[in-house]
């Protein structure tokens, strides 16, 4: 319900704002709304994960999962080749 309402209200209100200002004004308005939402989230929502269960922010931990990223990229490349073959097959015979 809310998503459908936003799809209607967003362009209408953006168009009305664009009649008063240029596209930069719409951009600045949306940036201000984003900053306000971020500030509200930082104030309202608190961390629920216990301190003992948190992992530190470290480069070594990020690089430890790198082989998984490479495997995922390789799998996606293979899938893209397969899909391209299926799409191009009727065109080239």
NORHURA-V829195 format. One record per residue. RES is the residue in three letters. PHI is phi in whole degrees, 0 to 359 (none if undefined). PSI is psi in whole degrees, -180 to 180 (none if undefined). Layout:
RES|PHI|PSI ; RES|PHI|PSI
//
This chain:
UNK|none|-49 ; UNK|292|-37 ; UNK|296|-40 ; UNK|294|-38 ; UNK|293|-40 ; UNK|295|-34 ; UNK|292|-24 ; UNK|270|-47 ; UNK|287|-35 ; UNK|301|-57 ; UNK|295|-35 ; UNK|294|-48 ; UNK|292|-35 ; UNK|295|-39 ; UNK|294|-40 ; UNK|294|-40 ; UNK|293|-34 ; UNK|290|-23 ; UNK|288|-27 ; UNK|273|-37 ; UNK|226|177 ; UNK|273|-178 ; UNK|298|-26 ; UNK|294|-33 ; UNK|294|-40 ; UNK|296|-43 ; UNK|298|-46 ; UNK|295|-38 ; UNK|297|-46 ; UNK|293|-35 ; UNK|295|-41 ; UNK|295|-40 ; UNK|296|-42 ; UNK|298|-43 ; UNK|295|-40 ; UNK|295|-41 ; UNK|293|-41 ; UNK|298|-44 ; UNK|297|-42 ; UNK|296|-39 ; UNK|294|-39 ; UNK|293|-32 ; UNK|276|-43 ; UNK|280|-48 ; UNK|270|131 ; UNK|251|156 ; UNK|293|131 ; UNK|256|-14 ; UNK|283|132 ; UNK|297|150 ; UNK|299|-35 ; UNK|292|-25 ; UNK|266|-6 ; UNK|283|146 ; UNK|257|142 ; UNK|288|154 ; UNK|278|107 ; UNK|219|144 ; UNK|294|-35 ; UNK|297|-37 ; UNK|291|-35 ; UNK|290|-39 ; UNK|286|-21 ; UNK|295|-32 ; UNK|269|6 ; UNK|297|-41 ; UNK|302|-33 ; UNK|294|-39 ; UNK|295|-42 ; UNK|295|-39 ; UNK|294|-38 ; UNK|294|-43 ; UNK|297|-40 ; UNK|296|-41 ; UNK|295|-41 ; UNK|293|-35 ; UNK|295|-42 ; UNK|297|-41 ; UNK|296|-40 ; UNK|295|-39 ; UNK|296|-43 ; UNK|298|-45 ; UNK|295|-42 ; UNK|297|-39 ; UNK|298|-41 ; UNK|293|-34 ; UNK|283|-40 ; UNK|277|-18 ; UNK|303|-46 ; UNK|294|-25 ; UNK|280|-35 ; UNK|257|-6 ; UNK|99|none
//
